[in-house]
Amino acid sequence: MAELLHNPAVLAKARAEIQETLGPKEELEESDVARLPFLQAVVKETMRLHPAGPLMLPHKPSETEQEVGFLEVAGFAVPSEARVMVNAWAIGRDPEVWAEAEEFRPERFLGGREVDFRGKDLEFLPFGSGRRACPGMPLAVRVVPLMLGSILHAFDWRLPCGMHPVNVDLSDKFAATLMLAVPLTAVPVPSVPPREQFD
C-alpha cells in the first residue's frame, strides 16, 4: 500500500483494472485474481523491492571448497565450514539485472517477462529457493493478491490531510522480517455502495 500511495498513477491503474474486470460485482473472489495481471505484477514488484525475509536462511556447503551455484559466475570457492547468507533485498535491487532497479514499476513483470518467484529465477527470490524456501509461499501467493485486490476494490485510498505522495516514507527497517521504518497511515473511503439493510 505504501508503494501504491507513493505512486498514484500505479494505484489508479490497479483500481481501474479491478473495476473493469469485476464490473458491478461487489466482492473480489479468489478466481478473479487470475484475470488481474496488473494486480499480480504489483504484488511481484512489491516482493522484489520489499521481500518479507531480506536475508535467506544460512546455507552451508557440503564439501570443502564447493562451488556454490549462485556464486559460480563470480568464481567463489566456499569452504565447507562457511555459512552463506543470501541477501534477497540486494538481489531485487541489482541494477545489472533490473533496469531502474529502485523504481516501483510493476510493468516490468508484464509483456513477456516471465520471472518466477518460486526459486527458479535467481534474480527474483522473495521466498528463497530449494529446500529452504519459505513454507508460507503457497498461502502468500493466494492471499496477498486477493487481500490487496479486495481493499483496492472496496476503498478509494487517500493520504492524511496535507500529506503528498512524495512524502510517503518507503525506507525499510531490517529485522528477521522486513517492515516499513515509518508505519503507513492511509485513509480508506468506501467506493462500493453498502448493501441494503433488511429488517
Secondary structure, DSSP 8 states (H G I E B T S, - for coil): -HHHHH-HHHHHHHHHHHHHHHTT-SS--GGGGGG-HHHHHHHHHHHHHS-SSSB---B--SSTTEE-GGGGGGT-EE-TT--B--BHHHHTT-TTTSTTTTS--GGGGSTT----TTTTSTT--TT--GGGS-TTHHHHHHHHHHHHHHHHHHEEEE--TT--GGG----EE-SSS-EESS----EEEE-S-------
